[in-house]
Amino acid sequence: MTHDEDTTPRAVVTADVNAPDRIAFGLTFRQLAIVGGVGLGGFGIYRTFGPLLPPPVWIVAGMIVFSIAIVVALGRRDGLPLDVWLKHGITLSRSPRQLAPGSARATSVAAVAGKTSVPAPLRSPVTAVSASGVVTSEGKSRVLIACGTTNIHLRTGGEQGALLDGFGRFLNSLTGPAQIVVAAQRHDLTAHAQATVDHAPRLPHPALAAAADDYAEFLLDLDEERDPLRRQVLAVITGEQVADTAVRALTGLGVEAAALDGPAVSAALATAADPFNPPVPGPRAVPGAPITLRSSE
């Protein structure tokens, strides 16, 4: 397929690439199983207990149950099939409402009597983070890649086609599950303001130093009065060798990409757990690594 320099390339993509196949009557296997299971179950109950109730009662009860089955099979809520949504709701109602890091503690007598609720341990799918940045999650090795962005709308049609082809090669190079996370985080401007103030006396002209001080004051006012945000783009790739290939493919698209090391991965996970507070400056220790130095601040 050739691209005209002035024509924007277009590709037809399914709205939901993970949509299940339609088996019969426009219904998926899951929907057929719900409707058919309810129908067969109701027919079995009628054959067994049919003489106990008059036919009008069975007809009304069957219409109600079958209508509920149709709603559960075809309905959706919050982007999920209604049966999956109900299953998650039941699981959530039976799960502990309080989660805390650490291991489960012995249940006290008061907790047994129902007077207090003991927090359940908060378990993370990440079990290990190496110094090189390899994350072990669900028994698989994953690598976090910090990515920049590029504006495709400022390119010509041919350039857009080349970028799309390159991104397609990047996707085709993946041999396992991958995830691209785009998050907006609170951006602390005090460090930039302090760096500007520290550099102002070394400027060659007093007017430049005064302008730098004014700019630092503007940054502090902006940080206090507004809520500045920064965008973070992370690509989570399965496999160390595949991650190296992914970094080269993204770099070939003109996107800044670099695999995160252990401290950077720890900082990213900590920020994801507490996204409303700005990240603590400086590197973080990898989980399980002993800390031998202490800041003298």
Secondary structure, DSSP 8 states (H G I E B T S, - for coil): ----TTS-------S-TT---EEETTEEHHHHHHHHHHHHHHHHHHHHHGGGS-HHHHHHHHHHHHHHHHHHHH-EETTEEHHHHHHHHHHHHHS-S-EESS------HHHHTTSS---EE---SEEEE-TT-EEEETTEEEEEEEE----GGGS-HHHHHHHHHHHHHHHHT--S-EEEEEEEEE---HHHHHHHHHHGGGSSSHHHHHHHHHHHHHHHHHHHHS--EEEEEEEEEESHHHHHHHHHHHHHTT--EEE--HHHHHHHHHHHHSTTS---SS----TT---------
